Amino acid sequence: MPASRVLLLVLALAAGCACAPSPAPSPDAAALLAFKSVCSDPAAALASWTESTDPCAGMWRGVTCQLPPPSSSSSPPPRVRRVVLEGLRLGGHAAALELLADLPALASLSLKNNTFAGALHGVDLSRLAPHLKLLYLSGNAFTGPFPDSVLRLRHLRRLDLSGNRLAGAIPPEIGHRLRALLTLNLARNSFVGAVPVSLEAIATLAELNVSGNHLEGWIPGRLAAAFPSSSFAGNPGLCGAPLARTCSGGPQQIVYSNGSGEASGGPRAARGKKIRDRWMVVMIMSAVGAAVASLVAAALCAVLLLKSRKPTTTRRPRGGTTSTAGSATLAREETVRFDGCCVEFDVATLMQGAAEMLGKGATATTYRVVMRSGSSDASVEEEAAHQGEAVVVKRLRRRQGASREDERRRRELAREMGTWRHANIVGLRAFYASAEELLLVFDYIPNGSLHSLLHENRGPARVPLGWQTRLKLAQDAAHGLAYLHGVSGGTLSHRHLTSSNILVDGGGTARVSDFALLQLLAPAPPGDSSSQSLLQKQDVHGFGVILLEILTGRHHSPEDAGGGAGDLPRWARAAARGSGEWAPEVFDVELQRGGGAEDEMVALLQVALLCVAEEPLERPRMAVVAKMIEDIRYRGSKRSNKYSASPSQAGHSYESSPCVSEDTTRSTPASSS
């Protein structure tokens, strides 16, 4: 009998397990699949979104869910909380975003650096109001006025609409409607009108960027005191602090009475104004007299004190890590954060992270630092995004003999660098500046550089780097460098561009690093645009050398640039046959094995030789180079059907693609259409 009871107990438990409800699939799959169906996806980035799988099973790219507790027997189905699809070349009309509004629990949405286009004004996102806190739509091609439905997202903490084509006025009531904002980025659009005064009402606003628009008028006083000039730069009509442009006259205010259209006042008001003016003159003269008397008394006291005390010497603290605000020759400490960096970041947080030295050069020492999680009051989504985040920290020492003006220009340049955002650059996330050093915090790119992919592990076990991969990396790097040349207004350059400065991220995207790093050591005074233009042509030459490395697989040695064996441009020119054709041995042996892309390889070689022309003025601008490479890749795609993007993609924000004739009169296979 005991054995039969044990058997019954086992059967009962098995029946209970069979009857226990399994976790229900997420009801949000339909909305996500509908969004996928209306998006263009040339890279098949959303291939994991299938009807046969659950979006909350952890297999859908960019989707994160809030799962019910395992102990609950009657818990609701899991709901989607985060959708992060950044830099995946997704495209489509802005109306596709409204399909994501059917995700009632969505707290974070990021579609940065894609190719979505169309009027954002007509998209209704108000259904996301109960939970949405993070909204990143930067780096697309959205048009139209500021979307009204965004103003109804009352819990929004971070809003980034930068790098689009939005126009019209920024809503005057934005500060009263979005009171929970921590960061607001509307840079690089076409907004007009004034900077809304209501933004002063957002007590939590830590970062603001409205640069690169067409705003005009005075900058509200509290915003001018709280944010640097880089937050308002690129608006020719804006004036007053913190910008260097002064406004002509004071702010005018006309008060109308009873809606009659006439200015308030009259004879009585005029007499009252005269009386007030007289009293004002008396009060000012009294205040000036009191101030003069106080200064005289203070001067006498100082003289007596100096006579009664012997001069003393002060010893400076050793190590250079202590910064003070009382020095007359050194600036105070300063920590500046940009979008993508934790709100509570400071130098103490940085020093508490696990650090590893990556390299030490003449200009900077580079570390990899694993940061701790963000602030305690951050949302679950933000804390998960930043916990254990790895960053790269570059430490620059203060140049000997640098003046306070040099230090001011250096910090202004660092602030400007922090506003640069593009899928093909390594973004500056924060910096810490003191009188002795400058710490720059960048994204950490773990997959190495283009140099390592091309030149390391050249042996039997090496995995060849195919032509399509090389051409894509060349196009990515060209877009990134063209963006940097354009966003800096032609005044900045890389000065040391090599294949080691082209990093490759986990998605196989090339990203330009260390741009303008040398200018941070010795910032040039404003107005020296001619020399900077030549330095950008030097960048074009460096990029041409990178193209030759991609095509030939050979190293370039700068010390042999005068004609030695390692002078890659000279070697490539000498390898041409008398008939104008190219010998097959010019190209990397790994490319010769693949075959079928000789025309594109020759075209890219012609582009490379244009870039390394001996006369700097004969070299094309990087925007033209990027367009050439894009056309080469597009024409090759029509034969191989491996690349479906148009030759003038809508996602790049550096500038519109000009024709080749703008910079060069030579005719090359790459430039003919």
Residue pairs with C-beta under 8 A, 6 or more apart in sequence:
20 73
21 73
21 74
23 68
23 77
23 78
24 77
25 54
25 56
25 77
26 54
26 55
26 56
26 65
26 77
26 78
26 79
26 80
27 77
27 79
28 55
28 56
28 65
28 79
28 80
28 102
28 103
28 105
29 51
29 54
29 55
30 102
31 99
31 100
31 102
31 103
32 49
32 55
32 60
32 63
32 80
32 83
32 100
32 103
33 49
33 51
34 99
34 102
35 96
35 99
35 100
36 46
36 49
38 92
38 93
38 95
38 96
38 99
39 46
39 90
39 91
39 92
39 96
40 90
40 91
40 92
40 115
41 88
41 89
41 90
41 91
42 89
42 91
42 643
42 644
42 645
43 88
43 89
45 61
45 85
45 88
45 89
45 90
46 61
46 85
46 88
46 90
47 61
48 59
48 60
48 61
49 55
49 60
49 61
49 63
53 59
53 60
55 63
55 65
55 80
56 63
56 65
56 67
56 78
56 79
56 80
61 85
62 83
62 84
62 85
62 86
62 88
63 80
63 82
63 83
64 80
64 81
64 82
64 83
64 84
64 381
65 78
65 79
65 80
65 81
66 78
66 79
66 81
66 105
67 78
68 75
68 76
68 77
68 78
69 75
79 103
79 104
79 105
80 103
80 105
80 106
81 105
81 106
81 107
81 108
81 131
81 381
82 106
82 107
82 108
82 109
82 381
83 100
83 103
83 106
83 108
83 109
83 110
84 108
84 109
84 110
85 110
85 111
85 114
86 110
86 111
86 112
86 113
86 114
86 136
86 423
87 112
87 113
87 114
87 139
87 423
87 507
87 509
88 114
88 507
89 114
89 115
89 645
89 651
90 111
90 114
90 115
90 116
91 114
91 115
91 116
91 117
91 650
91 651
92 116
92 117
93 116
93 117
93 118
94 116
94 117
94 118
94 119
94 120
94 122
94 123
94 142
95 118
95 122
95 123
96 116
97 111
97 116
97 120
97 123
97 125
97 137
98 123
98 124
98 125
100 106
100 109
100 128
101 124
101 125
101 126
101 127
101 128
102 127
103 128
104 127
104 128
104 130
104 131
105 131
106 128
106 131
106 132
107 131
107 132
107 133
107 134
107 379
107 380
107 381
108 132
108 133
108 134
108 381
109 128
109 132
109 134
109 135
109 136
110 134
110 135
110 136
111 136
111 137
111 140
112 136
112 137
112 138
112 139
112 140
112 160
112 421
113 138
113 139
113 140
113 421
113 422
113 423
113 651
114 139
114 140
114 651
115 140
115 141
115 649
115 650
115 651
116 137
116 140
116 141
116 142
117 140
117 141
117 142
117 143
117 650
118 142
118 143
118 144
119 142
119 143
119 144
120 137
120 142
120 143
120 144
120 147
120 161
120 164
120 166
121 144
121 145
121 146
121 147
121 148
122 144
123 147
123 149
124 149
125 132
125 135
125 147
125 149
125 150
125 152
125 153
126 149
126 152
126 153
128 153
129 152
129 153
129 154
129 155
130 155
131 155
132 153
132 155
132 156
133 155
133 156
133 157
133 158
133 180
133 379
133 381
134 156
134 157
134 158
134 379
134 381
134 382
135 150
135 153
135 156
135 158
135 159
135 160
136 158
136 160
137 160
137 161
137 164
138 160
138 161
138 162
138 163
138 164
138 185
138 421
139 162
139 163
139 164
139 421
139 422
139 423
139 651
139 653
140 163
140 164
140 651
141 164
141 165
141 650
141 651
142 161
142 164
142 165
142 166
143 164
143 165
143 166
143 167
144 166
144 167
144 168
145 166
145 167
145 168
145 169
146 161
146 166
146 168
146 169
146 170
146 171
146 174
146 191
148 171
150 156
150 159
150 178
151 171
151 173
151 174
151 177
151 178
152 177
153 178
154 177
154 178
154 179
154 180
155 180
156 178
156 180
156 181
157 180
157 181
157 182
157 183
157 379
158 181
158 182
158 183
158 339
159 178
159 181
159 183
159 184
159 185
160 183
160 185
160 339
161 185
161 186
161 189
162 185
162 186
162 187
162 188
162 189
162 209
162 421
163 187
163 188
163 189
163 421
163 653
164 188
164 189
165 189
165 190
166 186
166 189
166 190
166 191
167 189
167 190
167 191
167 192
168 191
168 192
168 193
169 191
169 192
169 193
169 194
170 186
170 191
170 193
170 195
170 196
170 210
170 215
171 177
171 196
172 196
172 197
172 198
173 196
173 198
174 196
174 198
174 199
175 196
175 197
175 198
175 199
175 200
175 201
175 202
176 198
176 201
178 184
178 202
179 201
179 202
179 203
179 204
180 204
181 202
181 204
181 205
182 204
182 205
182 206
182 207
182 343
183 205
183 206
183 207
183 208
183 339
184 199
184 205
184 207
184 208
184 209
185 207
185 208
185 209
185 339
186 209
186 210
186 213
187 209
187 210
187 211
187 212
187 213
187 234
187 419
188 211
188 212
188 213
188 234
188 653
189 212
189 213
190 213
190 214
191 210
191 213
191 214
191 215
192 213
192 214
192 215
192 216
193 215
193 216
193 217
194 215
194 216
194 217
194 218
195 210
195 215
195 217
195 219
195 220
195 223
195 232
195 238
196 220
197 220
199 205
199 208
199 220
199 223
200 220
200 221
200 222
200 223
205 226
206 337
206 343
207 227
207 337
207 338
207 339
208 223
208 226
208 227
208 231
209 230
209 231
209 339
209 419
210 231
210 232
210 235
211 230
211 231
211 232
211 233
211 234
211 235
211 419
212 233
212 234
212 235
213 234
213 235
214 235
214 236
214 237
215 232
215 235
215 237
215 238
216 235
216 236
216 237
216 238
217 237
217 238
217 239
218 238
218 239
218 240
218 247
218 251
219 232
219 238
219 239
219 240
219 241
219 242
219 243
223 231
224 240
224 241
224 242
225 241
227 242
228 242
228 336
228 412
228 415
229 242
229 243
229 244
229 412
229 415
230 412
230 415
230 416
230 418
230 419
232 238
232 242
232 243
233 243
233 416
238 245
239 245
239 246
239 247
239 248
240 246
240 247
254 263
255 263
255 264
256 262
256 263
256 264
257 263
257 264
265 273
320 436
320 437
321 436
323 330
323 332
323 333
323 434
323 435
323 436
324 330
324 332
325 332
325 333
327 435
329 404
330 404
330 407
330 435
331 404
331 407
331 408
331 411
331 433
331 434
331 435
332 434
332 435
333 347
333 432
333 433
333 434
333 435
334 411
334 432
334 433
334 434
335 345
335 346
335 347
335 430
335 431
335 432
335 433
336 414
336 415
336 418
336 430
336 431
336 432
336 433
337 343
337 345
337 429
337 430
338 418
338 419
338 427
338 428
338 429
338 430
339 421
340 427
340 429
340 443
341 429
341 430
341 441
342 349
342 371
342 373
342 374
342 375
342 378
342 382
342 386
342 389
343 374
343 375
343 378
344 374
344 375
345 371
345 430
345 441
346 432
347 432
347 439
349 371
349 372
350 369
350 371
350 393
350 432
350 439
350 441
352 372
353 369
353 370
353 371
353 372
354 369
354 370
355 367
355 368
355 369
355 393
356 367
356 368
356 369
357 365
357 366
357 367
358 366
358 367
358 368
358 392
359 365
359 366
360 366
363 396
363 517
363 518
363 521
364 394
364 395
364 396
364 440
364 517
365 394
365 395
366 392
366 393
366 394
366 395
367 392
367 393
367 394
367 395
368 390
368 391
368 392
368 393
368 444
369 390
369 391
369 392
369 393
370 388
370 389
370 390
371 386
371 388
371 389
371 390
371 391
372 387
372 388
373 383
373 386
373 387
373 388
374 382
374 383
374 386
374 387
378 386
390 444
390 446
391 429
391 441
391 442
391 443
391 444
392 426
392 441
392 442
392 443
392 444
392 445
393 439
393 440
393 441
393 442
394 439
394 440
394 442
394 517
395 437
395 438
395 439
395 440
396 437
396 438
396 439
396 440
396 517
396 520
396 521
397 436
397 437
398 407
398 435
398 436
398 437
398 438
399 406
399 521
399 522
402 410
402 522
406 522
406 523
407 433
407 435
409 523
409 525
410 433
410 438
410 520
410 523
411 433
412 523
413 492
413 516
413 519
413 520
413 523
414 428
414 431
414 433
414 438
414 440
414 520
416 488
417 428
417 515
417 516
418 428
418 429
418 430
418 431
420 427
420 428
420 483
420 484
420 487
421 427
422 479
422 480
422 483
422 484
422 487
422 652
422 653
422 654
423 476
423 479
423 480
423 509
423 511
423 651
424 476
424 477
424 479
424 480
424 483
424 509
424 510
424 511
424 512
425 480
425 483
425 484
425 511
425 512
425 513
425 515
426 442
426 443
426 445
426 503
426 511
426 512
426 513
426 514
427 442
427 443
428 440
428 441
428 442
429 441
429 442
429 443
430 441
431 438
431 439
431 440
431 441
432 438
432 439
432 441
433 439
438 520
440 520
442 513
443 511
445 503
445 504
445 505
445 511
445 513
446 505
446 506
447 503
447 504
447 505
447 506
448 503
448 504
449 499
449 500
449 501
449 502
449 503
449 504
450 473
450 477
450 499
450 500
450 502
450 503
450 504
450 510
450 546
450 549
450 550
451 498
451 499
451 500
451 502
451 549
453 465
453 473
453 504
454 465
454 499
454 549
454 550
454 553
455 549
455 553
455 555
464 590
464 593
465 590
466 590
466 594
467 591
467 594
467 597
467 600
467 601
468 640
468 642
468 643
469 508
470 550
470 551
470 591
471 600
471 604
471 629
471 632
471 633
471 636
472 508
472 510
472 633
473 502
473 504
473 508
473 510
473 550
474 510
474 546
474 547
474 550
474 604
474 629
475 626
475 629
475 630
475 633
476 509
476 510
476 511
477 502
477 510
477 512
477 543
477 546
478 543
478 622
478 625
478 626
478 629
478 630
479 626
479 652
479 654
480 510
480 511
480 512
481 494
481 497
481 512
481 515
481 539
481 543
481 622
481 626
482 621
482 622
482 623
482 625
482 626
482 652
482 654
482 655
483 652
483 653
483 654
484 492
484 494
484 512
484 515
484 516
484 654
485 492
485 493
485 536
485 539
485 621
485 622
485 623
485 654
486 623
486 654
486 655
487 654
488 516
490 529
490 532
490 533
490 536
491 529
491 532
492 515
492 516
492 519
492 532
493 515
493 516
493 519
493 532
493 535
493 536
493 538
493 539
494 501
494 512
494 514
494 515
494 516
494 539
494 542
495 518
495 519
495 535
495 538
495 539
496 514
496 517
496 518
496 542
497 512
497 539
497 542
497 543
497 546
498 542
498 545
498 546
498 556
499 546
499 549
501 512
501 513
501 514
502 510
502 511
502 512
502 513
502 546
503 510
503 511
503 512
503 513
504 510
504 511
505 511
524 531
524 532
534 616
536 621
536 622
537 616
537 617
537 619
538 616
539 622
540 611
540 619
540 620
540 621
540 622
540 625
541 611
541 612
541 613
541 616
541 619
543 611
543 622
543 625
544 569
544 607
544 608
544 609
544 610
544 611
544 612
544 619
545 556
545 568
545 569
545 608
545 611
545 612
547 604
547 605
547 607
547 608
547 611
548 554
548 556
548 568
548 569
548 572
548 605
548 608
548 612
549 555
549 556
549 568
550 604
551 586
551 587
551 588
551 591
551 601
551 604
551 605
551 608
552 568
552 572
552 586
552 587
552 588
553 588
553 589
553 590
553 591
554 568
554 571
554 588
555 566
555 568
556 566
556 567
556 568
557 564
557 565
557 566
557 567
559 566
560 566
560 567
561 567
563 570
565 571
569 609
569 612
572 586
572 605
572 608
572 609
572 612
573 609
575 582
575 583
575 585
575 586
576 582
576 583
577 583
582 602
582 605
584 592
586 605
587 601
591 597
591 601
596 640
597 636
597 640
599 636
599 669
600 632
600 633
600 635
600 636
602 669
603 632
603 668
603 669
603 670
604 629
604 632
604 670
606 668
606 669
606 670
607 625
607 628
607 629
607 632
607 668
607 670
610 618
610 619
610 620
610 625
610 664
610 666
610 668
611 619
611 620
611 625
612 619
613 619
618 664
619 663
620 628
620 660
620 663
620 664
621 658
621 662
621 663
623 654
623 655
623 657
623 658
624 657
624 658
624 659
624 660
624 662
624 663
624 664
626 652
626 654
626 657
627 647
627 648
627 657
627 658
627 660
628 660
628 668
628 670
628 671
629 670
630 647
630 648
630 649
630 657
631 647
631 670
631 671
631 673
632 670
633 643
634 643
634 645
634 646
634 647
636 642
636 643
637 643
637 644
637 645
648 657
660 668
660 671
664 671
